[in-house]
């Protein structure tokens, strides 16, 4: 993957171009999203956590359906472990933790893990 240009990321963070209320639609066409750099998404407004987690889960399940070779199977299984990184207010961290627990599926081998740092 290409390195992330810090100036581009800074501009995105200072002036987000996509409303959080539109994230369900935008994430479905993620490769052309104007608010995405690699695996980093920048939204304007409050995130809709259920939409984010549900779309991520659906994406993993669609990738599994499309898999073919053993290599692809292993790759999708590894990508089924989703790290959720967060630094900020405890209330937001609690909401993320609840969603990580809620959307982790043992029988589907999908695991959301919260990595939080609170100051």
C-alpha positions in Angstrom: 0.0 0.0 0.0 1.1 3.5 -0.6 2.1 5.7 2.3 -0.5 8.1 3.6 0.3 11.7 2.8 0.0 13.6 6.1 -1.0 16.9 4.5 -3.9 15.2 2.7 -5.0 13.6 5.9 -4.7 16.9 7.8 -6.9 18.6 5.1 -9.5 15.9 5.4 -9.6 16.1 9.2 -9.9 19.9 9.1 -12.7 19.9 6.5 -14.6 16.6 6.3 -16.4 16.3 3.0 -19.0 13.6 3.8 -21.7 13.7 6.4 -21.8 10.8 8.9 -25.5 10.3 8.1 -24.5 9.3 4.6 -21.9 6.7 5.7 -24.0 3.6 4.9 -24.3 4.6 1.3 -20.7 5.9 1.0 -19.1 2.8 2.6 -20.8 0.5 0.1 -18.8 2.2 -2.6 -15.7 2.7 -0.4 -12.9 2.6 -3.0 -14.1 5.8 -4.6 -15.1 7.5 -1.4 -13.7 11.1 -1.1 -13.4 10.7 2.7 -11.2 7.6 2.7 -7.5 7.1 2.7 -6.6 3.4 2.8 -8.4 2.2 6.0 -9.0 5.7 7.4 -12.4 7.2 7.1 -13.2 10.9 8.0 -16.8 11.9 8.6 -18.5 15.2 9.4 -20.8 14.9 12.4 -21.6 12.1 14.8 -20.9 8.6 13.6 -23.7 6.1 13.3 -21.9 3.2 15.0 -24.5 0.6 14.2 -24.2 1.4 10.5 -20.4 1.3 10.6 -20.3 -2.1 12.4 -23.2 -3.6 10.3 -21.5 -2.5 7.0 -18.1 -3.9 8.1 -19.7 -7.2 9.1 -21.6 -7.4 5.8 -18.4 -6.7 3.9 -16.6 -9.5 5.6 -19.5 -11.9 4.9 -19.6 -10.9 1.2 -15.8 -11.4 0.9 -16.2 -14.9 2.3 -18.9 -15.7 -0.3 -16.6 -14.6 -3.1 -13.6 -16.5 -1.9 -12.1 -19.2 -4.1 -8.6 -20.4 -3.4 -7.1 -21.5 0.0 -5.0 -18.4 0.0 -8.1 -16.2 -0.4 -9.9 -18.2 2.4 -7.0 -17.6 4.8 -6.8 -13.9 3.8 -10.5 -13.4 4.5 -10.3 -15.2 7.8 -7.4 -13.0 8.9 -9.4 -9.9 7.8 -12.2 -11.1 10.0 -10.4 -9.7 13.0 -11.3 -6.0 13.1 -9.4 -3.7 15.3 -11.3 -0.6 16.4 -8.9 2.1 17.6 -10.2 5.0 19.7 -8.8 7.8 21.8 -11.3 10.2 23.4 -14.2 10.6 25.7 -15.2 7.5 27.8 -18.8 7.7 26.7 -17.8 7.2 23.1 -15.5 4.4 24.2 -18.3 2.7 26.0 -20.5 2.9 22.9 -17.8 1.4 20.8 -17.2 -1.4 23.3 -20.9 -2.3 23.3 -20.9 -2.5 19.5 -17.7 -4.5 19.4 -19.3 -7.1 21.7 -22.6 -6.9 19.9 -21.2 -7.4 16.4 -18.5 -10.1 17.3 -19.8 -13.4 16.1 -18.1 -16.6 17.3 -20.0 -18.8 14.9 -19.0 -16.6 12.0 -15.5 -16.1 13.3 -15.8 -12.3 13.2 -14.2 -10.5 16.0 -14.2 -6.7 16.7 -11.6 -5.7 19.3 -11.6 -2.2 20.9 -8.2 -0.7 21.4 -8.9 2.4 23.5 -6.8 5.0 25.1 -8.6 7.5 27.4 -7.0 10.6 28.9 
